[in-house]
Amino acid sequence: MRNGGGRTRRIRRRKLFTSSESRGVNESYKPEFIELKKWLKDRKFEDTNLIPARFPGTGRGLMSKTSLREGQMIISLPESCLLTTDTVLRSYLGAYIAKWQPPPSPVLALCTFLVSEKHAGDRSPWKPYLEVLPKAYTCPVCLEPEVVNLLPRPLKAKAREQRTHVQEFVSSSRDFFSSLQPLFSEAVESIFSYRALLWAWCTVNTRAVYMKRAPRQCFSAEPDTCVLAPFLDLCTGGACAHAVLFVTHATLRSPRAHERRVKAAFNEETRCYEIRTTVSCGKHKEVLICYGPHDNHRLLLEYGFVSVRNPHACVYVSKDILVKYLPSTDKQMNQKISILEDHDFIENLTFGWDGPSWRLLTALKLLCLEAEELTCWKKVLIGEIISDTNEKASLDIAQKICHYFIKESKAVLQKVSHMKDEEVALINQLTLVETLWTEELKILQASAETLTSLQTAFT
């Protein structure tokens, strides 16, 4: 929700994929989907390619009814079906938004509309869509404090920043909500509660697609790019927001999986949000949205799920851990740290499936330079080898850090296991955190093996 386009980078240009792991169970007969289909048909949309289904291991999603050929349009959602800021401005909220100063953000407008329409219940023309939205989300901002405390340190810090941001988003909007009191018989404080607004914020943050809108004076300078697309977003989450996409990356790396790329954008001529395949797709295959090359920290933070065997997953090494196993007697340590900070080598240091990242090893090589070698620091940063002694020292430290993280991961997993027995109400949240740590442990164990192999060259 921050200014600067952070969200637009997260949600634009998404890709869809299908899995041949197993056939889904048709759920189009369920009342909520029957009502949604009628609602969409009234708005000139009737899909013939995809149907709601439930898949083993991934949950609710969309299934192809027939084989899809390359270049085939699989969804053409009319503008009348999209929930945009134009939708909000044309509603009973429009006049209040137009006169409010300072102008509210586009995201605030969407969140206000969602809460208001959900409060309207059966009276809302958007009820069929609202009924198929998740009732709750699993982004860190929605997790209980004791669960957030179990997250890896870098993610824990970002989770707390996210919570602070949402709290400020809500508190800074209170006066605007008060101005809407003439629209409601109940007190606006009870309608626009923190819980209701958190749900709306997560709905926009996790489910919006990208569609650029022209700037308008009635809105703040924040980019107006978030659009909710009914039916299309059925493949982005179910009752648990992470379920449908839980194995996205694992599916993509499966020997039996077939990548299904699509082109997705709003067509200005047809006034429809259109999605076309760029490769063929078999009948009764699941269609999933892949969110791009994101690690599990980012997926959990922004979308509320963890991807098993995510090839982009990694374990972050912070500065304090970086120097934890270095000699405390090194009088040049502060100078070395300053060099790393000045050249942007103190962050994004990671362990991955194939071992320590080049950035991590480079940082360790510089930190392991002997006093007489420090003048060679520029060579280290461009990848030159200084000495076998320096290479061995950096690998040894990397191995020590890796084993420290392995020990930590096992300890947290044991703690989570005990909490699952005692905190039954938190079992879903704890299972999510357990999956994250399990993936990190696997990455660290793979990295440890790689480091052991690299170390043999110096023994």
CORDA-V94738 format. One record per helix or strand. SS is the DSSP state (H for helix, E for strand). FROM is the first residue (numbers start at 1). TO is the last residue. If there is no record, write none. Layout:
# CORDA-V94738
((SS | FROM | TO) (SS | FROM | TO))
This chain:
# CORDA-V94738
((H | 6 | 11) (E | 15 | 19) (E | 25 | 26) (H | 31 | 42) (E | 50 | 55) (E | 59 | 64) (E | 68 | 68) (E | 73 | 78) (H | 79 | 81) (E | 82 | 83) (H | 85 | 90) (H | 94 | 99) (E | 104 | 104) (H | 106 | 123) (H | 127 | 130) (H | 140 | 142) (H | 145 | 148) (H | 153 | 171) (H | 174 | 178) (H | 181 | 183) (H | 188 | 191) (H | 194 | 207) (E | 209 | 210) (E | 219 | 219) (E | 226 | 229) (H | 232 | 236) (H | 248 | 253) (E | 258 | 258) (E | 262 | 267) (E | 272 | 277) (E | 281 | 281) (E | 286 | 290) (H | 296 | 303) (E | 315 | 316) (H | 319 | 322) (H | 333 | 342) (E | 350 | 352) (E | 355 | 356) (H | 358 | 367) (H | 371 | 381) (H | 388 | 422) (H | 424 | 458))
